[in-house]
Amino acid sequence: MSTQPHYSTAPGKALGNIPIHHRYTVGVAGERFFKAMRDRKVILAAACSSCRQRFLPPKIYCEICFVETGDWSPVEGPARVKSFTLLHRSLDEEPLTQPVAVALIVWDGVRGGILHRVGGLEDPSQLKTGLLVEPCWADERAGGVNDIRFFAPANP
Amino acid sequence: MTRDVAIVGLGCTSFRPTSPHASYREMIFEAAVKAYSDAGIEPDQVDTFMSVSEDYLEGTAIVDEYVPDQLGAVLKPVHTIGADGITGLASAFLQIRTGQFEVALVEGRSKASNVLHPAHIDAFALDPVYVRPLELHPRFVAGLEMRAFLEATGNTEEQAAAVVEKNRGNACRNPMAAHPARTSAQDVLRSAPIAEPLKEGDAALPADGSIVIILASAEAAARMKGQPVYIEGVGWAQDTPNIEERDWSRAAYAEEAARQAYRMAKISDPAGQIQFAEVDDAFAYKELQHLESVGLAPTGMAGRMLEQGEFSPGGRLPVNASGGSLGCGHVHDLAGLRSVMEAALQLRGDAGDRQLNNPRVGLAQSWRGVPTASGGAAVLSRR
C-alpha cells in the first residue's frame, strides 16, 4: 500500500493519482452478522421490535418504525434468486473469459437479501429467477461476505 | 405568497467524447459567457451560485473551490450540491423563493474523459462491507435491475433496444450531441453483453461538457431580454441505499420526485398535461422504467407505447427529443441539467432542427446513476 502519489506532466496533459486507503468500521450489526457467518456458518436477520419486519443485511434500527431492532435469528428455509446477471467485465474493463453469475438472493419474509456470486451451475441456462439456492461456505472464514464462496443450486 | 421563478439564461459547450482542447474550468467559462449573453446580464447581477460537483469524478478534492473565478463568482455565495443537476436547480429555485435573492446561477460540468478508471469510482460508491468485497464491475447492479424490471413489467429487451434507436437517431438533429447515430435496435441486441441482459449498446457512452443556467424571480426576469421559462415545480428523492431492499420493478425515487414536482405545479394528470419529457436514459431500460414511474406510461406499457411511436418526436408525447444521454452522451450529474436545458430550449422555440410543435409544458427527470437510487424532477412551462 504505497502512499506515494504519482505525478507526471506534459504541456497537453498532467497525470495524477492518489493512493486512498480506508479502514471501515463494520458496525454493531455487521460484527454480529459476520461473526455468526464465520463461527457458525449462519446468516442472521434482525427483526424490528415493533413491526416485526426482518432485515437482511441486519441493521440495529428499523427504518420504518425508527426503533431499534431486537430479535436476531438465522434465516430459514430455501433461499431464492430474485434477479441475476451474467457479468462479462472486470473492474479494469477487461473482458472476462468466463462470465461471473451474480444474483440477489432473498428469503421469504425477510426484507432485503444478499448480493453474491452464483456457482456450481451445470449450465448457465440453469440460472433462472426463482431458482432455489444455498450458500457454499469457504473453509477458511475471516468474517466477511466472502466467507460464502457463492450460492449454489439447492439440493432438492 | 410564493414568488414565481424562471429560467432566463442558458449556456453550454457542445458535448463530446473527449475535450483535450480545454480544461474543465475553461469549459465552464465558455458556458458561462454564453449564459450571461443569453440572459443579457453581467456576472455582478447574479446574487447566488450553485455548483453541481462530485469530487471523485472531477479528480480533485473539494473541487468547488475551483469554481468561482470562471463564473465571475469570486467573493459571492457559492453553494455546492453533491447531487444530480436537478437537485442543484431546485436549490437555486428555492433560494430565489426565499426572497433573499433575485438572480441565481446553476453550473455543472463533466470531464468524463479525464477519468481513466471510471468503474473503480462507481465501485467505490458500493457498500464497502457487504458489496464491494465481491470485487464486481458495478454495472452488475444495472444488469440485476434490468432483468427484474423487464420480468416484473413485461417490457422487453427488444423494446429497450428500440429506445437506443430512437434516442441516438434524435441526436442526429442535435448539433451539441456527442454520440448521434443511425443505429437499429438489432445492432443493440447484437452488441456485446456487459451484465446480461444489459449490453454495450444499451449503455450511454460518457461525454464531456459544461452547462450554465441562470434563474431569476419573475420580477427580475421581466427586466431581462429573453423569453422566461417558468419552473412550475421541482422535487427530488432518494430511495434506500441498500441495493438488496430496492423494488426494481419501478424507480421509487422518480415516482416521489415527480409527485413533489407535480403537486407544486398543480399537475393532476401527468399523462394528459405533460406535453414532452426529457427523462434519464443512462441505460436504455431506464427510459422505460422512468416513464412508467413518473406517470407518463401505465406500468408495463412504456415499451409498447414506444413501439407505436408515441415517444417519437412527432408522437403524442415526445421523449428525449434531444437524444437523451444515449445520444448526447452521459455527463454524470450534469445529465439532469442537460434535460432541463433541452426542455427550456423546446419551450422557448430555440431547439433548432429538433424543435417540437409549440409545446407549453414539459418534464425533466434525472437519475444519479449506478449504484444510486436517487434523482430529481422539474416541470417547466411557457406562459
Contacts between the chains, C-beta under 8 A, distances in Angstrom:
chain1	res1	chain2	res2	distance
A	12	B	20	6.5
A	13	B	20	7.4
A	16	B	59	6.8
A	22	B	128	7.1
A	24	B	128	4.7
A	24	B	129	6.1
A	26	B	129	5.3
A	27	B	129	7.8
A	30	B	129	5.5
A	30	B	130	7.7
A	55	B	245	7.9
A	56	B	244	6.8
A	57	B	130	5.3
A	57	B	242	7.3
A	57	B	244	6.9
A	63	B	240	7.3
A	82	B	148	6.9
A	83	B	144	4.4
A	83	B	145	7.3
A	83	B	147	4.9
A	83	B	148	4.0
A	83	B	151	7.6
A	83	B	248	6.6
A	84	B	144	6.8
A	84	B	147	6.7
A	85	B	140	5.4
A	85	B	143	3.0
A	85	B	144	5.2
A	85	B	146	7.9
A	85	B	147	6.4
A	85	B	195	4.5
A	85	B	196	5.6
A	85	B	197	7.6
A	85	B	198	7.2
A	86	B	143	7.6
A	86	B	193	6.8
A	86	B	195	7.2
A	86	B	196	4.2
A	87	B	136	6.1
A	87	B	137	5.9
A	87	B	139	7.6
A	87	B	140	4.9
A	87	B	143	6.7
A	87	B	194	7.7
A	87	B	195	5.0
A	87	B	196	8.0
A	88	B	192	7.1
A	88	B	193	5.1
A	88	B	194	5.9
A	88	B	195	7.1
A	88	B	196	7.5
A	89	B	119	7.5
A	89	B	137	4.4
A	89	B	139	7.0
A	89	B	194	5.8
A	89	B	195	7.5
A	90	B	137	6.4
A	91	B	119	5.3
A	91	B	120	6.1
A	91	B	123	5.9
A	91	B	135	6.5
A	91	B	136	7.5
A	91	B	137	5.5
A	92	B	117	7.1
A	92	B	119	7.5
A	93	B	119	6.1
A	93	B	137	7.7
A	95	B	192	7.9
A	99	B	193	7.5
A	99	B	196	7.5
A	100	B	136	6.9
A	102	B	134	7.6
A	102	B	136	6.0
A	102	B	140	4.7
A	102	B	143	7.4
A	102	B	144	7.0
A	102	B	195	7.8
A	103	B	144	7.5
A	104	B	144	5.8
A	104	B	148	8.0
A	104	B	243	7.7
A	104	B	244	6.3
A	106	B	244	7.9
A	111	B	245	5.8
A	112	B	242	5.9
A	112	B	244	3.9
A	112	B	245	4.4
A	113	B	244	4.6
A	114	B	130	7.8
A	114	B	244	6.7
A	115	B	130	7.3
A	115	B	131	5.6
A	115	B	134	6.9
A	115	B	144	8.0
A	115	B	243	6.3
A	115	B	244	6.2
A	116	B	134	6.8
A	117	B	134	6.8
A	129	B	147	7.2
A	129	B	148	7.8
A	129	B	151	5.9
A	144	B	129	7.6
A	144	B	133	5.7
A	145	B	129	7.7
A	145	B	130	5.9
A	145	B	131	7.5
A	145	B	133	5.2
A	145	B	134	6.3
A	146	B	133	5.7
A	146	B	134	7.4
